[in-house]
Amino acid sequence: MKTIRVVAAVIRDQDRIFATARGYGDYKGGWEFPGGKIESGETPQQALVREIKEELDTEIIVGELIDTIEYDYPAFHLSMDCFWCTIREGSLTLKEAEAAKWLTADTLDTVNWLPADESLIGQIRSGLLRRKCDTEVK
């Protein structure tokens, strides 16, 4: 089975994260974290900066790795490095996705996630709630 290596940006603004609905292909309409394939010679972080600039016309700052998701789709194996990210500059203009939403820990389950992205939701919720607690304590 072919392995496809991709990166995903979990773009965070305070206690919200940005999700997009896929605008094309077999999984059109499924919700995911924006990103894409790693090109030859790129680090995952460089690929993510390039992909978000291409897909959302936005410059991001790539933070820590949340997890690497390994998922078997029917036609290929997906290896997806998922990073916490923040916006450096831009307004998240949709160029490829058909829709987008800001979600909170309480609303993460209101969209139909693609299977590989869905396996990350528990960690995202924990990260959002942990940050919220850290902010409230200060």
A tleap script that builds the chain and sets N, CA, C and O, in Angstrom:
source leaprc.protein.ff14SB
mol = sequence {
  NMET LYS THR ILE ARG VAL VAL ALA ALA VAL
  ILE ARG ASP GLN ASP ARG ILE PHE ALA THR
  ALA ARG GLY TYR GLY ASP TYR LYS GLY GLY
  TRP GLU PHE PRO GLY GLY LYS ILE GLU SER
  GLY GLU THR PRO GLN GLN ALA LEU VAL ARG
  GLU ILE LYS GLU GLU LEU ASP THR GLU ILE
  ILE VAL GLY GLU LEU ILE ASP THR ILE GLU
  TYR ASP TYR PRO ALA PHE HIE LEU SER MET
  ASP CYS PHE TRP CYS THR ILE ARG GLU GLY
  SER LEU THR LEU LYS GLU ALA GLU ALA ALA
  LYS TRP LEU THR ALA ASP THR LEU ASP THR
  VAL ASN TRP LEU PRO ALA ASP GLU SER LEU
  ILE GLY GLN ILE ARG SER GLY LEU LEU ARG
  ARG LYS CYS ASP THR GLU VAL CLYS
}
set mol.1.N position { 0.850 -1.194 0.000 }
set mol.1.CA position { 0.000 0.000 0.000 }
set mol.1.C position { 0.886 1.244 0.000 }
set mol.1.O position { 1.884 1.312 0.718 }
set mol.2.N position { 0.510 2.213 -0.806 }
set mol.2.CA position { 1.254 3.461 -0.922 }
set mol.2.C position { 1.082 4.304 0.349 }
set mol.2.O position { -0.019 4.393 0.892 }
set mol.3.N position { 2.170 4.920 0.817 }
set mol.3.CA position { 2.112 5.826 1.959 }
set mol.3.C position { 2.201 7.262 1.455 }
set mol.3.O position { 3.068 7.599 0.649 }
set mol.4.N position { 1.284 8.105 1.946 }
set mol.4.CA position { 1.309 9.531 1.627 }
set mol.4.C position { 1.642 10.284 2.906 }
set mol.4.O position { 0.956 10.141 3.918 }
set mol.5.N position { 2.715 11.098 2.854 }
set mol.5.CA position { 3.124 11.894 4.018 }
set mol.5.C position { 2.585 13.302 3.874 }
set mol.5.O position { 2.836 13.982 2.879 }
set mol.6.N position { 1.840 13.730 4.882 }
set mol.6.CA position { 1.249 15.064 4.859 }
set mol.6.C position { 1.452 15.758 6.202 }
set mol.6.O position { 1.868 15.152 7.189 }
set mol.7.N position { 1.144 17.043 6.198 }
set mol.7.CA position { 1.183 17.847 7.419 }
set mol.7.C position { -0.166 18.531 7.593 }
set mol.7.O position { -0.865 18.806 6.618 }
set mol.8.N position { -0.521 18.800 8.836 }
set mol.8.CA position { -1.783 19.472 9.140 }
set mol.8.C position { -1.539 20.552 10.184 }
set mol.8.O position { -0.799 20.361 11.150 }
set mol.9.N position { -2.186 21.696 9.958 }
set mol.9.CA position { -2.073 22.834 10.874 }
set mol.9.C position { -3.309 22.909 11.761 }
set mol.9.O position { -4.430 23.039 11.267 }
set mol.10.N position { -3.100 22.826 13.063 }
set mol.10.CA position { -4.185 23.077 14.003 }
set mol.10.C position { -3.995 24.540 14.413 }
set mol.10.O position { -3.312 24.857 15.386 }
set mol.11.N position { -4.632 25.419 13.624 }
set mol.11.CA position { -4.465 26.861 13.808 }
set mol.11.C position { -5.320 27.287 14.983 }
set mol.11.O position { -6.527 27.049 15.023 }
set mol.12.N position { -4.653 27.931 15.949 }
set mol.12.CA position { -5.296 28.244 17.211 }
set mol.12.C position { -5.365 29.750 17.417 }
set mol.12.O position { -4.410 30.483 17.157 }
set mol.13.N position { -6.520 30.182 17.890 }
set mol.13.CA position { -6.703 31.576 18.292 }
set mol.13.C position { -7.372 31.524 19.665 }
set mol.13.O position { -8.580 31.313 19.773 }
set mol.14.N position { -6.584 31.715 20.691 }
set mol.14.CA position { -7.054 31.620 22.074 }
set mol.14.C position { -7.642 30.229 22.327 }
set mol.14.O position { -6.910 29.239 22.314 }
set mol.15.N position { -8.973 30.145 22.560 }
set mol.15.CA position { -9.570 28.838 22.869 }
set mol.15.C position { -10.323 28.257 21.665 }
set mol.15.O position { -11.217 27.428 21.833 }
set mol.16.N position { -9.958 28.695 20.447 }
set mol.16.CA position { -10.616 28.194 19.238 }
set mol.16.C position { -9.582 27.613 18.281 }
set mol.16.O position { -8.418 28.013 18.278 }
set mol.17.N position { -10.036 26.656 17.466 }
set mol.17.CA position { -9.182 26.127 16.402 }
set mol.17.C position { -9.947 26.232 15.088 }
set mol.17.O position { -11.177 26.257 15.062 }
set mol.18.N position { -9.177 26.291 13.986 }
set mol.18.CA position { -9.722 26.500 12.655 }
set mol.18.C position { -9.809 25.179 11.907 }
set mol.18.O position { -8.826 24.442 11.832 }
set mol.19.N position { -10.973 24.876 11.355 }
set mol.19.CA position { -11.182 23.650 10.585 }
set mol.19.C position { -11.767 24.008 9.222 }
set mol.19.O position { -12.473 25.005 9.077 }
set mol.20.N position { -11.459 23.174 8.222 }
set mol.20.CA position { -11.978 23.418 6.880 }
set mol.20.C position { -12.689 22.176 6.351 }
set mol.20.O position { -12.377 21.050 6.740 }
set mol.21.N position { -13.649 22.402 5.458 }
set mol.21.CA position { -14.343 21.307 4.779 }
set mol.21.C position { -13.682 21.111 3.425 }
set mol.21.O position { -13.526 22.057 2.653 }
set mol.22.N position { -13.304 19.895 3.152 }
set mol.22.CA position { -12.595 19.555 1.915 }
set mol.22.C position { -13.449 19.914 0.699 }
set mol.22.O position { -14.632 19.579 0.640 }
set mol.23.N position { -12.838 20.597 -0.268 }
set mol.23.CA position { -13.584 21.079 -1.420 }
set mol.23.C position { -13.499 20.209 -2.656 }
set mol.23.O position { -14.049 20.577 -3.694 }
set mol.24.N position { -12.825 19.058 -2.584 }
set mol.24.CA position { -12.609 18.249 -3.791 }
set mol.24.C position { -12.320 16.794 -3.422 }
set mol.24.O position { -12.055 16.477 -2.263 }
set mol.25.N position { -12.374 15.921 -4.419 }
set mol.25.CA position { -11.925 14.535 -4.261 }
set mol.25.C position { -12.919 13.610 -3.581 }
set mol.25.O position { -14.075 13.962 -3.349 }
set mol.26.N position { -12.431 12.414 -3.268 }
set mol.26.CA position { -13.262 11.365 -2.668 }
set mol.26.C position { -13.853 11.775 -1.324 }
set mol.26.O position { -14.922 11.296 -0.946 }
set mol.27.N position { -13.179 12.641 -0.613 }
set mol.27.CA position { -13.623 13.002 0.734 }
set mol.27.C position { -14.192 14.421 0.790 }
set mol.27.O position { -14.190 15.054 1.845 }
set mol.28.N position { -14.676 14.912 -0.347 }
set mol.28.CA position { -15.263 16.258 -0.444 }
set mol.28.C position { -16.339 16.438 0.629 }
set mol.28.O position { -17.189 15.568 0.820 }
set mol.29.N position { -16.291 17.573 1.323 }
set mol.29.CA position { -17.273 17.873 2.353 }
set mol.29.C position { -16.880 17.401 3.745 }
set mol.29.O position { -17.467 17.839 4.734 }
set mol.30.N position { -15.896 16.513 3.835 }
set mol.30.CA position { -15.418 16.069 5.144 }
set mol.30.C position { -14.563 17.158 5.781 }
set mol.30.O position { -13.862 17.890 5.083 }
set mol.31.N position { -14.620 17.265 7.092 }
set mol.31.CA position { -13.873 18.313 7.798 }
set mol.31.C position { -12.476 17.831 8.158 }
set mol.31.O position { -12.264 16.664 8.489 }
set mol.32.N position { -11.533 18.759 8.084 }
set mol.32.CA position { -10.130 18.427 8.334 }
set mol.32.C position { -9.385 19.662 8.818 }
set mol.32.O position { -9.898 20.780 8.791 }
set mol.33.N position { -8.153 19.417 9.262 }
set mol.33.CA position { -7.243 20.515 9.569 }
set mol.33.C position { -6.481 20.813 8.282 }
set mol.33.O position { -6.003 19.888 7.625 }
set mol.34.N position { -6.359 22.091 7.911 }
set mol.34.CA position { -5.717 22.421 6.640 }
set mol.34.C position { -4.251 22.009 6.607 }
set mol.34.O position { -3.587 21.930 7.641 }
set mol.35.N position { -3.763 21.751 5.402 }
set mol.35.CA position { -2.378 21.330 5.221 }
set mol.35.C position { -2.229 20.658 3.881 }
set mol.35.O position { -2.980 20.951 2.951 }
set mol.36.N position { -1.272 19.759 3.766 }
set mol.36.CA position { -1.075 19.068 2.497 }
set mol.36.C position { 0.195 18.247 2.478 }
set mol.36.O position { 0.811 17.989 3.512 }
set mol.37.N position { 0.572 17.842 1.274 }
set mol.37.CA position { 1.706 16.940 1.092 }
set mol.37.C position { 3.039 17.648 1.328 }
set mol.37.O position { 3.199 18.837 1.054 }
set mol.38.N position { 3.987 16.869 1.845 }
set mol.38.CA position { 5.363 17.337 2.017 }
set mol.38.C position { 6.090 17.101 0.694 }
set mol.38.O position { 6.117 15.980 0.188 }
set mol.39.N position { 6.676 18.156 0.139 }
set mol.39.CA position { 7.418 18.015 -1.112 }
set mol.39.C position { 8.870 17.630 -0.826 }
set mol.39.O position { 9.381 17.843 0.273 }
set mol.40.N position { 9.515 17.065 -1.830 }
set mol.40.CA position { 10.904 16.632 -1.710 }
set mol.40.C position { 11.791 17.786 -1.235 }
set mol.40.O position { 11.736 18.886 -1.785 }
set mol.41.N position { 12.608 17.525 -0.211 }
set mol.41.CA position { 13.538 18.531 0.298 }
set mol.41.C position { 12.966 19.448 1.369 }
set mol.41.O position { 13.689 20.276 1.923 }
set mol.42.N position { 11.681 19.313 1.666 }
set mol.42.CA position { 11.059 20.166 2.686 }
set mol.42.C position { 11.022 19.461 4.041 }
set mol.42.O position { 10.900 18.238 4.112 }
set mol.43.N position { 11.127 20.243 5.108 }
set mol.43.CA position { 10.812 19.722 6.438 }
set mol.43.C position { 9.287 19.779 6.577 }
set mol.43.O position { 8.631 20.509 5.834 }
set mol.44.N position { 8.720 19.026 7.508 }
set mol.44.CA position { 7.267 19.138 7.721 }
set mol.44.C position { 6.836 20.584 8.006 }
set mol.44.O position { 5.800 21.033 7.516 }
set mol.45.N position { 7.632 21.303 8.794 }
set mol.45.CA position { 7.289 22.682 9.128 }
set mol.45.C position { 7.291 23.586 7.889 }
set mol.45.O position { 6.399 24.419 7.727 }
set mol.46.N position { 8.293 23.422 7.017 }
set mol.46.CA position { 8.349 24.217 5.783 }
set mol.46.C position { 7.157 23.899 4.885 }
set mol.46.O position { 6.569 24.797 4.283 }
set mol.47.N position { 6.805 22.620 4.799 }
set mol.47.CA position { 5.654 22.205 3.984 }
set mol.47.C position { 4.374 22.851 4.496 }
set mol.47.O position { 3.537 23.297 3.712 }
set mol.48.N position { 4.229 22.899 5.811 }
set mol.48.CA position { 3.026 23.465 6.410 }
set mol.48.C position { 2.915 24.960 6.128 }
set mol.48.O position { 1.840 25.447 5.778 }
set mol.49.N position { 4.014 25.687 6.279 }
set mol.49.CA position { 4.016 27.123 5.984 }
set mol.49.C position { 3.612 27.346 4.518 }
set mol.49.O position { 2.791 28.214 4.223 }
set mol.50.N position { 4.194 26.556 3.602 }
set mol.50.CA position { 3.895 26.699 2.176 }
set mol.50.C position { 2.433 26.360 1.879 }
set mol.50.O position { 1.750 27.111 1.183 }
set mol.51.N position { 1.956 25.237 2.403 }
set mol.51.CA position { 0.583 24.799 2.130 }
set mol.51.C position { -0.459 25.809 2.637 }
set mol.51.O position { -1.437 26.088 1.944 }
set mol.52.N position { -0.254 26.350 3.835 }
set mol.52.CA position { -1.235 27.295 4.387 }
set mol.52.C position { -1.210 28.607 3.599 }
set mol.52.O position { -2.246 29.245 3.416 }
set mol.53.N position { -0.033 29.003 3.138 }
set mol.53.CA position { 0.057 30.193 2.276 }
set mol.53.C position { -0.717 29.946 0.980 }
set mol.53.O position { -1.450 30.822 0.520 }
set mol.54.N position { -0.556 28.742 0.381 }
set mol.54.CA position { -1.243 28.404 -0.874 }
set mol.54.C position { -2.750 28.250 -0.687 }
set mol.54.O position { -3.526 28.756 -1.497 }
set mol.55.N position { -3.171 27.557 0.372 }
set mol.55.CA position { -4.585 27.226 0.560 }
set mol.55.C position { -5.404 28.340 1.206 }
set mol.55.O position { -6.595 28.482 0.931 }
set mol.56.N position { -4.755 29.135 2.072 }
set mol.56.CA position { -5.499 30.106 2.879 }
set mol.56.C position { -4.941 31.528 2.795 }
set mol.56.O position { -5.433 32.429 3.474 }
set mol.57.N position { -3.918 31.730 1.966 }
set mol.57.CA position { -3.296 33.049 1.790 }
set mol.57.C position { -2.938 33.675 3.144 }
set mol.57.O position { -3.150 34.866 3.372 }
set mol.58.N position { -2.393 32.845 4.029 }
set mol.58.CA position { -2.071 33.268 5.392 }
set mol.58.C position { -0.697 32.734 5.780 }
set mol.58.O position { -0.344 31.598 5.466 }
set mol.59.N position { 0.077 33.585 6.476 }
set mol.59.CA position { 1.363 33.141 7.017 }
set mol.59.C position { 1.148 32.677 8.444 }
set mol.59.O position { 0.514 33.357 9.250 }
set mol.60.N position { 1.698 31.487 8.741 }
set mol.60.CA position { 1.536 30.930 10.083 }
set mol.60.C position { 2.888 30.764 10.774 }
set mol.60.O position { 3.942 30.758 10.138 }
set mol.61.N position { 2.818 30.633 12.079 }
set mol.61.CA position { 3.965 30.243 12.893 }
set mol.61.C position { 3.684 28.803 13.327 }
set mol.61.O position { 2.660 28.526 13.951 }
set mol.62.N position { 4.592 27.898 12.996 }
set mol.62.CA position { 4.411 26.488 13.347 }
set mol.62.C position { 4.990 26.241 14.732 }
set mol.62.O position { 6.161 26.516 14.994 }
set mol.63.N position { 4.150 25.720 15.605 }
set mol.63.CA position { 4.563 25.431 16.975 }
set mol.63.C position { 4.907 23.964 17.164 }
set mol.63.O position { 5.460 23.324 16.270 }
set mol.64.N position { 4.577 23.440 18.335 }
set mol.64.CA position { 4.991 22.076 18.667 }
set mol.64.C position { 4.148 21.028 17.940 }
set mol.64.O position { 2.988 21.254 17.595 }
set mol.65.N position { 4.776 19.881 17.724 }
set mol.65.CA position { 4.103 18.727 17.133 }
set mol.65.C position { 3.096 18.188 18.143 }
set mol.65.O position { 3.442 17.924 19.294 }
set mol.66.N position { 1.853 18.028 17.707 }
set mol.66.CA position { 0.826 17.446 18.579 }
set mol.66.C position { 0.953 15.929 18.530 }
set mol.66.O position { 1.001 15.262 19.563 }
set mol.67.N position { 1.007 15.391 17.303 }
set mol.67.CA position { 1.090 13.949 17.131 }
set mol.67.C position { 1.325 13.644 15.651 }
set mol.67.O position { 1.098 14.495 14.791 }
set mol.68.N position { 1.775 12.441 15.368 }
set mol.68.CA position { 1.822 11.937 13.998 }
set mol.68.C position { 0.763 10.851 13.909 }
set mol.68.O position { 0.854 9.819 14.574 }
set mol.69.N position { -0.233 11.095 13.086 }
set mol.69.CA position { -1.340 10.159 12.919 }
set mol.69.C position { -1.002 9.192 11.791 }
set mol.69.O position { -0.614 9.608 10.700 }
set mol.70.N position { -1.152 7.910 12.062 }
set mol.70.CA position { -0.985 6.875 11.042 }
set mol.70.C position { -2.373 6.287 10.802 }
set mol.70.O position { -2.996 5.761 11.725 }
set mol.71.N position { -2.860 6.375 9.553 }
set mol.71.CA position { -4.221 5.921 9.282 }
set mol.71.C position { -4.292 5.223 7.924 }
set mol.71.O position { -3.760 5.723 6.933 }
set mol.72.N position { -4.952 4.069 7.889 }
set mol.72.CA position { -5.123 3.325 6.640 }
set mol.72.C position { -6.467 3.650 6.000 }
set mol.72.O position { -7.519 3.229 6.481 }
set mol.73.N position { -6.413 4.410 4.904 }
set mol.73.CA position { -7.590 4.607 4.063 }
set mol.73.C position { -7.640 3.418 3.102 }
set mol.73.O position { -6.651 2.695 2.980 }
set mol.74.N position { -8.768 3.197 2.418 }
set mol.74.CA position { -8.848 2.032 1.523 }
set mol.74.C position { -7.749 1.985 0.454 }
set mol.74.O position { -7.245 0.909 0.133 }
set mol.75.N position { -7.375 3.146 -0.098 }
set mol.75.CA position { -6.430 3.157 -1.227 }
set mol.75.C position { -4.993 3.505 -0.854 }
set mol.75.O position { -4.094 3.351 -1.682 }
set mol.76.N position { -4.752 3.974 0.378 }
set mol.76.CA position { -3.401 4.398 0.759 }
set mol.76.C position { -3.268 4.481 2.276 }
set mol.76.O position { -4.260 4.496 3.004 }
set mol.77.N position { -2.015 4.533 2.735 }
set mol.77.CA position { -1.727 4.753 4.151 }
set mol.77.C position { -1.344 6.224 4.306 }
set mol.77.O position { -0.505 6.733 3.562 }
set mol.78.N position { -1.955 6.901 5.267 }
set mol.78.CA position { -1.668 8.314 5.528 }
set mol.78.C position { -0.785 8.435 6.763 }
set mol.78.O position { -1.089 7.864 7.810 }
set mol.79.N position { 0.303 9.178 6.637 }
set mol.79.CA position { 1.149 9.532 7.773 }
set mol.79.C position { 1.092 11.053 7.873 }
set mol.79.O position { 1.618 11.757 7.011 }
set mol.80.N position { 0.444 11.565 8.943 }
set mol.80.CA position { 0.135 12.995 9.050 }
set mol.80.C position { 0.737 13.598 10.319 }
set mol.80.O position { 0.341 13.254 11.433 }
set mol.81.N position { 1.710 14.513 10.131 }
set mol.81.CA position { 2.282 15.268 11.247 }
set mol.81.C position { 1.366 16.462 11.518 }
set mol.81.O position { 1.115 17.275 10.628 }
set mol.82.N position { 0.871 16.562 12.746 }
set mol.82.CA position { -0.081 17.617 13.113 }
set mol.82.C position { 0.573 18.567 14.118 }
set mol.82.O position { 1.065 18.140 15.163 }
set mol.83.N position { 0.570 19.850 13.788 }
set mol.83.CA position { 1.243 20.861 14.605 }
set mol.83.C position { 0.264 21.926 15.092 }
set mol.83.O position { -0.671 22.300 14.384 }
set mol.84.N position { 0.497 22.411 16.324 }
set mol.84.CA position { -0.172 23.619 16.788 }
set mol.84.C position { 0.407 24.780 15.978 }
set mol.84.O position { 1.620 24.852 15.782 }
set mol.85.N position { -0.444 25.681 15.511 }
set mol.85.CA position { 0.009 26.833 14.726 }
set mol.85.C position { -0.749 28.078 15.147 }
set mol.85.O position { -1.848 27.997 15.696 }
set mol.86.N position { -0.148 29.230 14.884 }
set mol.86.CA position { -0.828 30.509 15.085 }
set mol.86.C position { -0.643 31.351 13.825 }
set mol.86.O position { 0.249 31.101 13.015 }
set mol.87.N position { -1.500 32.345 13.682 }
set mol.87.CA position { -1.451 33.214 12.506 }
set mol.87.C position { -0.413 34.312 12.726 }
set mol.87.O position { -0.437 35.016 13.735 }
set mol.88.N position { 0.493 34.444 11.766 }
set mol.88.CA position { 1.449 35.550 11.776 }
set mol.88.C position { 0.838 36.740 11.038 }
set mol.88.O position { 0.873 37.875 11.513 }
set mol.89.N position { 0.267 36.440 9.840 }
set mol.89.CA position { -0.289 37.497 9.020 }
set mol.89.C position { -1.273 36.899 8.028 }
set mol.89.O position { -1.016 35.842 7.452 }
set mol.90.N position { -2.402 37.575 7.828 }
set mol.90.CA position { -3.385 37.096 6.859 }
set mol.90.C position { -4.738 36.883 7.504 }
set mol.90.O position { -4.896 37.012 8.718 }
set mol.91.N position { -5.721 36.551 6.661 }
set mol.91.CA position { -7.091 36.449 7.162 }
set mol.91.C position { -7.776 35.139 6.794 }
set mol.91.O position { -9.005 35.085 6.747 }
set mol.92.N position { -7.007 34.077 6.530 }
set mol.92.CA position { -7.551 32.748 6.266 }
set mol.92.C position { -8.596 32.769 5.140 }
set mol.92.O position { -9.758 32.423 5.351 }
set mol.93.N position { -8.163 33.175 3.959 }
set mol.93.CA position { -9.021 33.210 2.775 }
set mol.93.C position { -9.081 31.817 2.150 }
set mol.93.O position { -8.045 31.246 1.808 }
set mol.94.N position { -10.283 31.269 1.998 }
set mol.94.CA position { -10.432 29.913 1.460 }
set mol.94.C position { -10.169 29.892 -0.043 }
set mol.94.O position { -10.872 30.544 -0.814 }
set mol.95.N position { -9.142 29.130 -0.455 }
set mol.95.CA position { -8.822 28.997 -1.871 }
set mol.95.C position { -9.155 27.602 -2.383 }
set mol.95.O position { -9.401 27.433 -3.577 }
set mol.96.N position { -9.169 26.597 -1.507 }
set mol.96.CA position { -9.455 25.219 -1.921 }
set mol.96.C position { -10.609 24.600 -1.145 }
set mol.96.O position { -11.349 23.787 -1.699 }
set mol.97.N position { -10.778 24.958 0.107 }
set mol.97.CA position { -11.830 24.373 0.941 }
set mol.97.C position { -13.188 24.975 0.564 }
set mol.97.O position { -13.261 26.080 0.026 }
set mol.98.N position { -14.261 24.231 0.855 }
set mol.98.CA position { -15.591 24.749 0.523 }
set mol.98.C position { -16.242 25.477 1.697 }
set mol.98.O position { -17.222 26.199 1.513 }
set mol.99.N position { -15.708 25.293 2.888 }
set mol.99.CA position { -16.244 25.977 4.070 }
set mol.99.C position { -15.184 25.941 5.170 }
set mol.99.O position { -14.224 25.173 5.103 }
set mol.100.N position { -15.377 26.785 6.181 }
set mol.100.CA position { -14.464 26.806 7.328 }
set mol.100.C position { -15.230 27.247 8.560 }
set mol.100.O position { -16.244 27.938 8.460 }
set mol.101.N position { -14.739 26.843 9.723 }
set mol.101.CA position { -15.349 27.222 11.000 }
set mol.101.C position { -14.269 27.342 12.052 }
set mol.101.O position { -13.246 26.658 12.002 }
set mol.102.N position { -14.516 28.225 13.008 }
set mol.102.CA position { -13.733 28.238 14.247 }
set mol.102.C position { -14.496 27.375 15.241 }
set mol.102.O position { -15.692 27.576 15.452 }
set mol.103.N position { -13.807 26.413 15.853 }
set mol.103.CA position { -14.434 25.501 16.802 }
set mol.103.C position { -13.772 25.621 18.171 }
set mol.103.O position { -12.579 25.908 18.273 }
set mol.104.N position { -14.550 25.401 19.207 }
set mol.104.CA position { -14.027 25.384 20.574 }
set mol.104.C position { -14.024 23.941 21.071 }
set mol.104.O position { -14.499 23.041 20.378 }
set mol.105.N position { -13.493 23.723 22.264 }
set mol.105.CA position { -13.494 22.375 22.850 }
set mol.105.C position { -14.919 21.818 22.904 }
set mol.105.O position { -15.118 20.614 22.741 }
set mol.106.N position { -15.907 22.683 23.133 }
set mol.106.CA position { -17.305 22.250 23.230 }
set mol.106.C position { -17.954 21.966 21.880 }
set mol.106.O position { -18.947 21.241 21.816 }
set mol.107.N position { -17.403 22.536 20.786 }
set mol.107.CA position { -18.055 22.372 19.478 }
set mol.107.C position { -17.258 21.501 18.503 }
set mol.107.O position { -17.625 21.399 17.333 }
set mol.108.N position { -16.185 20.878 18.965 }
set mol.108.CA position { -15.364 20.034 18.082 }
set mol.108.C position { -16.159 18.887 17.446 }
set mol.108.O position { -15.834 18.444 16.344 }
set mol.109.N position { -17.190 18.410 18.130 }
set mol.109.CA position { -17.957 17.266 17.628 }
set mol.109.C position { -19.126 17.672 16.729 }
set mol.109.O position { -19.945 16.826 16.370 }
set mol.110.N position { -19.216 18.952 16.362 }
set mol.110.CA position { -20.354 19.416 15.559 }
set mol.110.C position { -20.106 19.306 14.056 }
set mol.110.O position { -20.990 19.633 13.265 }
set mol.111.N position { -18.925 18.853 13.651 }
set mol.111.CA position { -18.642 18.672 12.227 }
set mol.111.C position { -18.298 17.203 11.964 }
set mol.111.O position { -17.941 16.465 12.882 }
set mol.112.N position { -18.408 16.798 10.713 }
set mol.112.CA position { -18.120 15.423 10.304 }
set mol.112.C position { -16.651 15.326 9.888 }
set mol.112.O position { -16.319 15.558 8.726 }
set mol.113.N position { -15.777 14.985 10.832 }
set mol.113.CA position { -14.335 14.924 10.588 }
set mol.113.C position { -13.978 13.773 9.654 }
set mol.113.O position { -14.615 12.720 9.684 }
set mol.114.N position { -12.962 13.978 8.828 }
set mol.114.CA position { -12.383 12.874 8.074 }
set mol.114.C position { -11.754 11.915 9.085 }
set mol.114.O position { -11.296 12.352 10.141 }
set mol.115.N position { -11.724 10.611 8.781 }
set mol.115.CA position { -11.276 9.628 9.775 }
set mol.115.C position { -9.907 9.900 10.401 }
set mol.115.O position { -9.770 9.790 11.619 }
set mol.116.N position { -8.899 10.249 9.615 }
set mol.116.CA position { -7.564 10.482 10.182 }
set mol.116.C position { -7.581 11.691 11.126 }
set mol.116.O position { -6.961 11.657 12.188 }
set mol.117.N position { -8.285 12.750 10.741 }
set mol.117.CA position { -8.360 13.953 11.578 }
set mol.117.C position { -9.146 13.675 12.858 }
set mol.117.O position { -8.812 14.193 13.924 }
set mol.118.N position { -10.181 12.863 12.746 }
set mol.118.CA position { -11.014 12.540 13.910 }
set mol.118.C position { -10.200 11.901 15.030 }
set mol.118.O position { -10.486 12.110 16.209 }
set mol.119.N position { -9.182 11.118 14.657 }
set mol.119.CA position { -8.379 10.452 15.684 }
set mol.119.C position { -7.545 11.443 16.506 }
set mol.119.O position { -6.954 11.069 17.518 }
set mol.120.N position { -7.501 12.687 16.074 }
set mol.120.CA position { -6.730 13.725 16.771 }
set mol.120.C position { -7.590 14.568 17.720 }
set mol.120.O position { -7.056 15.300 18.554 }
set mol.121.N position { -8.911 14.468 17.594 }
set mol.121.CA position { -9.819 15.379 18.287 }
set mol.121.C position { -9.667 15.349 19.812 }
set mol.121.O position { -9.728 16.399 20.451 }
set mol.122.N position { -9.475 14.182 20.397 }
set mol.122.CA position { -9.294 14.104 21.854 }
set mol.122.C position { -8.092 14.910 22.322 }
set mol.122.O position { -8.162 15.607 23.334 }
set mol.123.N position { -6.987 14.814 21.585 }
set mol.123.CA position { -5.780 15.563 21.950 }
set mol.123.C position { -5.975 17.073 21.758 }
set mol.123.O position { -5.468 17.876 22.542 }
set mol.124.N position { -6.707 17.446 20.716 }
set mol.124.CA position { -6.975 18.863 20.466 }
set mol.124.C position { -7.824 19.423 21.607 }
set mol.124.O position { -7.530 20.490 22.146 }
set mol.125.N position { -8.882 18.688 21.968 }
set mol.125.CA position { -9.761 19.141 23.053 }
set mol.125.C position { -8.962 19.313 24.340 }
set mol.125.O position { -9.104 20.322 25.030 }
set mol.126.N position { -8.123 18.333 24.663 }
set mol.126.CA position { -7.298 18.421 25.875 }
set mol.126.C position { -6.388 19.636 25.829 }
set mol.126.O position { -6.242 20.343 26.826 }
set mol.127.N position { -5.770 19.886 24.669 }
set mol.127.CA position { -4.886 21.040 24.523 }
set mol.127.C position { -5.617 22.353 24.691 }
set mol.127.O position { -5.103 23.272 25.328 }
set mol.128.N position { -6.817 22.454 24.126 }
set mol.128.CA position { -7.614 23.679 24.263 }
set mol.128.C position { -8.048 23.882 25.707 }
set mol.128.O position { -7.976 24.997 26.223 }
set mol.129.N position { -8.498 22.817 26.365 }
set mol.129.CA position { -8.954 22.928 27.750 }
set mol.129.C position { -7.790 23.232 28.690 }
set mol.129.O position { -7.933 24.008 29.636 }
set mol.130.N position { -6.627 22.610 28.421 }
set mol.130.CA position { -5.447 22.856 29.252 }
set mol.130.C position { -5.044 24.322 29.152 }
set mol.130.O position { -4.735 24.957 30.160 }
set mol.131.N position { -5.049 24.854 27.939 }
set mol.131.CA position { -4.657 26.253 27.747 }
set mol.131.C position { -5.669 27.194 28.424 }
set mol.131.O position { -5.290 28.212 29.005 }
set mol.132.N position { -6.954 26.838 28.339 }
set mol.132.CA position { -7.984 27.652 28.970 }
set mol.132.C position { -7.771 27.694 30.483 }
set mol.132.O position { -7.875 28.754 31.100 }
set mol.133.N position { -7.469 26.525 31.081 }
set mol.133.CA position { -7.195 26.454 32.525 }
set mol.133.C position { -5.962 27.268 32.872 }
set mol.133.O position { -5.966 28.000 33.861 }
set mol.134.N position { -4.892 27.154 32.065 }
set mol.134.CA position { -3.659 27.912 32.302 }
set mol.134.C position { -3.956 29.415 32.279 }
set mol.134.O position { -3.430 30.163 33.103 }
set mol.135.N position { -4.790 29.852 31.345 }
set mol.135.CA position { -5.115 31.264 31.203 }
set mol.135.C position { -5.927 31.746 32.394 }
set mol.135.O position { -5.707 32.849 32.895 }
set mol.136.N position { -6.878 30.914 32.855 }
set mol.136.CA position { -7.736 31.305 33.983 }
set mol.136.C position { -6.957 31.368 35.287 }
set mol.136.O position { -7.296 32.157 36.169 }
set mol.137.N position { -5.925 30.557 35.423 }
set mol.137.CA position { -5.139 30.514 36.662 }
set mol.137.C position { -4.301 31.792 36.800 }
set mol.137.O position { -4.114 32.295 37.908 }
set mol.138.N position { -3.799 32.314 35.679 }
set mol.138.CA position { -2.885 33.461 35.715 }
set mol.138.C position { -3.522 34.720 36.236 }
set mol.138.O position { -2.863 35.757 36.317 }
savepdb mol mol.pdb
quit
